[in-house]
Amino acid sequence: MFAYAVRRVLATIPVMAIVALFVFSLLYIAPGDPAAVIAGDQATPQDVERIRASLGLDRPFLIRFGEWVWNILNGDMGVSIFTNLPVTTMIQQRIEPTVSLMILTLCLAVSIAVPMGVVAAWKQGSWIDRAVMGFAVLGFSVPVFVVGYVLAYIFALELDWLPVQGYTAFREGFFPWLENLILPAIALGGVYIALIARITRATMLEVLQQDYIRTARAKGAGQRNILFLHALKNAAVPIVTVIGIGIALLIGGAVVTESVFAIPGLGRLTVDAILRRDYPVIQGVVLLFSFVYVLVNLVIDLAYTLFDPRIRY
Amino acid sequence: MDRRSLLKGAALAALPAPAFSQGAGRVLRVIPQANLTSLDPVWTTAVVTRNHGFLVYDQICAQDAKGEIRPQMAEGWVTEPDGLAVTFTLRTGLKFHDGERVLAKDCVASINRWARRDPFMQVLQPSVAAVEVVDDRRFRFRLRKPVPLLTMALGQTQLPCFVMPERIASTDAFQQVREAVGSGPFRFLADEWNPGQRAVWARFDGYEPRPEPVDGLAGGRVPRLDRVEWTIISDPATAASAMSTGEQDYWEYPLHDLLPLLKRNRQVVVEQRLLDGFYGVCRFNCLQPPFDNPAIRRAVAMAVDQRDYLRAVAGNEAGGWETCEGVFTCGTPLANEAGSEVLKTRSLDRARAALAEAGYKGEKVVLVAPGDYPQINALSMVTADLLRRLGMNLELVSTDWGTLVQRRTSKEPVEKGGWSIIHTTSSGQSLSLPVYHLFLRANGPQAWFGWPDDPEIERLRNAWVEAADPAEGRRVAEALNRRAMEVMAYIPLGFYWQPSAWRRNVTGAFKAPATVFWNMSKT
């Protein structure tokens, strides 16, 4: 398995190279000009040209791409066109809120959705099943920002229990950290809970029909043992897969959630950079996201062996 | 559900909510109008960077509430009897945040860098022979001919001449400076800057304010707050909620849709702080058909009713907007409506007839609207509706501001990625004088996007700079307005007020041409 993991990590290199080329090309051909944004309304076309030249945006595509790749290989993601700060510094400033939000959402979603799916499968056709499926439809249908506004209305404005916006770093205490993140995590987790609950239910229903479940029942195993030890473990592979796929959903959802709750994370950094055409920041963040996504998939693949000993790498 | 309903619904709860976290001492928590992405107020013209500049830097002279220029860092200035030299003397006790004394050489370096980017100073620059250091406290402008507008340029608010240490001000004007070291009332805390989230300033204890009471941007700039903290909240509904719960103290530009809700909260004050309104502008591309024909531009102007535009942006609140049917800022000395009858037509039928008479043959009109800029997008939508009702062949391109600012540079026909109409807004200040009135310029390729070419406007503009007295200046301004209405390179759309909101425990807010935080405190 170690050799497989090493191979997979090495395989990320060409993937990252393709992502890098793709992102760089897209930004090159996309409309928008940071020099025009910087120069403002008062600037003459000559001023805009001078700013463009000073930023190196007037150089040929291949030279710019080559320089960027070379710098990346040397651990330098470049400097933001607007803030003059290194992209790595800007990412460092923003990574904690986003990672915190995603971990909390993930924990919250898995701890709610998996039991929901299991119970729904166990009580198939009952009101519990219908309620879980109803919630799943709702979770898929209601946009994250609407859930966010409703939660803020109830818990921050009406009840005054939680803050409306902002982020408190983990080092300043667990509860202040949680206080700021709990509403965004619930808002962001809605779709994720719906997705995992549905997959868990569907997979569990299939597993519960298997012979070995009947055998376990015949041997007198308790319902809890059957559901969580025999059935859930065998249903785990597709559930874990969907959790992995869902990371992409979380990354997308984090952009909206961070805007609604004014959380200074990578999602907002990306949106701000796109709107201003801050190319080095966009390239850095997209590269980071794609790297994380590739790594998550690797971890998921390796996790299969824990749930299904038949899988060997 | 439309944008307004959604925002109102989201912010509805803001009204009865009690304060969430009061008592943050003399720290003013501010929601600025935009994200502070750049620290160099010469390199970029972004208003948010200029407001940062007012916290950190000081000016040689500054504008008071009446628009007069008063000494600020300068103790005063002396103009030689022949008008060919103006000598400025600095006040004593001026210090930069790094502890160094402010010297005349710092002022000269700062003026030279700023003059390379400021359009107003560029008009005057041919008359300036040199700016030179006399001694540590004095510097002199040597002039080729008298320049009465010199102090107005130095003290302007539009692109202020902020003073930086010489070592920083010697940076090329097209390169961004890397440090924010000024001699203003607040120090920028670079370590706490997280662009997109937060920017923080602390009181500069070494600042020596002028003894006079504050008056616009002139007078004593007394830093009464320990810290000013900007938090970027891009979502207006969240910002309104944060104001209502007391998580934030001051909101620079609340969305107009949310003003009624904020006003109903007894803990929040909503008032007009800025002295000027924001003016709407509908700009034609004068290079490409159909708007290369001035008669077609004037025909569209005949259909415009400024009130429709202003309601779309600022709603129906009384006093929230005013029509202004001339090219100069209403209420300023040059404001006039000479030749503005075309803007008072307000008739679709007459406009349709004028359009047919002008020879419009159904050429495609591409209107580019920025969906991420609510005010400008609203102006664009009103024009789009108007053009459709006029029977023009309209293609509405909805995009983001970043794309629009690039697309507007294209001089190509619409079939090749060009454009026909764009909208923007401008502060009243920028439209008050011909020297920095961007949309009035008609010098062809050098003019603002749309590139109108009219030698008569340019001649009148120069005549205003040379005008001997205010009466003559006024006559030239009337001629300019008349000619601008004939050329109709843009349609003035009136102006709306942009109030600010602050918690009731914030004191000392005063009217000024820009958002500044000196003399303000918090109980």
Chai-1 contact restraints between the chains, C-beta under 6 A:
chainA,res_idxA,chainB,res_idxB,connection_type,confidence,min_distance_angstrom,max_distance_angstrom,comment,restraint_id
A,P31,B,T403,contact,1.0,0.0,6.0,A-B,restraint_1
A,P31,B,Q406,contact,1.0,0.0,6.0,A-B,restraint_2
A,G32,B,G402,contact,1.0,0.0,6.0,A-B,restraint_3
A,G32,B,T403,contact,1.0,0.0,6.0,A-B,restraint_4
A,G32,B,Q406,contact,1.0,0.0,6.0,A-B,restraint_5
A,D33,B,Q406,contact,1.0,0.0,6.0,A-B,restraint_6
A,A36,B,V405,contact,1.0,0.0,6.0,A-B,restraint_7
A,A36,B,Q406,contact,1.0,0.0,6.0,A-B,restraint_8
A,V37,B,V405,contact,1.0,0.0,6.0,A-B,restraint_9
A,I38,B,T44,contact,1.0,0.0,6.0,A-B,restraint_10
A,G40,B,T45,contact,1.0,0.0,6.0,A-B,restraint_11
A,Q42,B,T45,contact,1.0,0.0,6.0,A-B,restraint_12
A,Q42,B,P119,contact,1.0,0.0,6.0,A-B,restraint_13
A,R50,B,F174,contact,1.0,0.0,6.0,A-B,restraint_14
A,I51,B,F174,contact,1.0,0.0,6.0,A-B,restraint_15
A,S54,B,F174,contact,1.0,0.0,6.0,A-B,restraint_16
A,S54,B,Q175,contact,1.0,0.0,6.0,A-B,restraint_17
A,F82,B,T37,contact,1.0,0.0,6.0,A-B,restraint_18
A,F82,B,S38,contact,1.0,0.0,6.0,A-B,restraint_19
A,T83,B,T37,contact,1.0,0.0,6.0,A-B,restraint_20
A,T83,B,P195,contact,1.0,0.0,6.0,A-B,restraint_21
A,N84,B,Q176,contact,1.0,0.0,6.0,A-B,restraint_22
A,N84,B,R178,contact,1.0,0.0,6.0,A-B,restraint_23
A,Q93,B,N194,contact,1.0,0.0,6.0,A-B,restraint_24
A,Y149,B,A10,contact,1.0,0.0,6.0,A-B,restraint_25
A,Y153,B,A13,contact,1.0,0.0,6.0,A-B,restraint_26
A,L157,B,A13,contact,1.0,0.0,6.0,A-B,restraint_27
A,L157,B,A17,contact,1.0,0.0,6.0,A-B,restraint_28
A,L157,B,S241,contact,1.0,0.0,6.0,A-B,restraint_29
A,E158,B,A13,contact,1.0,0.0,6.0,A-B,restraint_30
A,D160,B,P18,contact,1.0,0.0,6.0,A-B,restraint_31
A,V164,B,S241,contact,1.0,0.0,6.0,A-B,restraint_32
A,V164,B,A242,contact,1.0,0.0,6.0,A-B,restraint_33
A,V164,B,T245,contact,1.0,0.0,6.0,A-B,restraint_34
A,V164,B,E247,contact,1.0,0.0,6.0,A-B,restraint_35
A,Q165,B,T238,contact,1.0,0.0,6.0,A-B,restraint_36
A,Q165,B,A242,contact,1.0,0.0,6.0,A-B,restraint_37
A,S259,B,S234,contact,1.0,0.0,6.0,A-B,restraint_38
A,S259,B,D235,contact,1.0,0.0,6.0,A-B,restraint_39
A,V260,B,D235,contact,1.0,0.0,6.0,A-B,restraint_40
A,A262,B,I233,contact,1.0,0.0,6.0,A-B,restraint_41
A,A262,B,T238,contact,1.0,0.0,6.0,A-B,restraint_42
A,P264,B,Q197,contact,1.0,0.0,6.0,A-B,restraint_43
A,R268,B,G196,contact,1.0,0.0,6.0,A-B,restraint_44
A,L269,B,G196,contact,1.0,0.0,6.0,A-B,restraint_45
A,D272,B,G196,contact,1.0,0.0,6.0,A-B,restraint_46
A,L275,B,G402,contact,1.0,0.0,6.0,A-B,restraint_47
A,R277,B,G402,contact,1.0,0.0,6.0,A-B,restraint_48
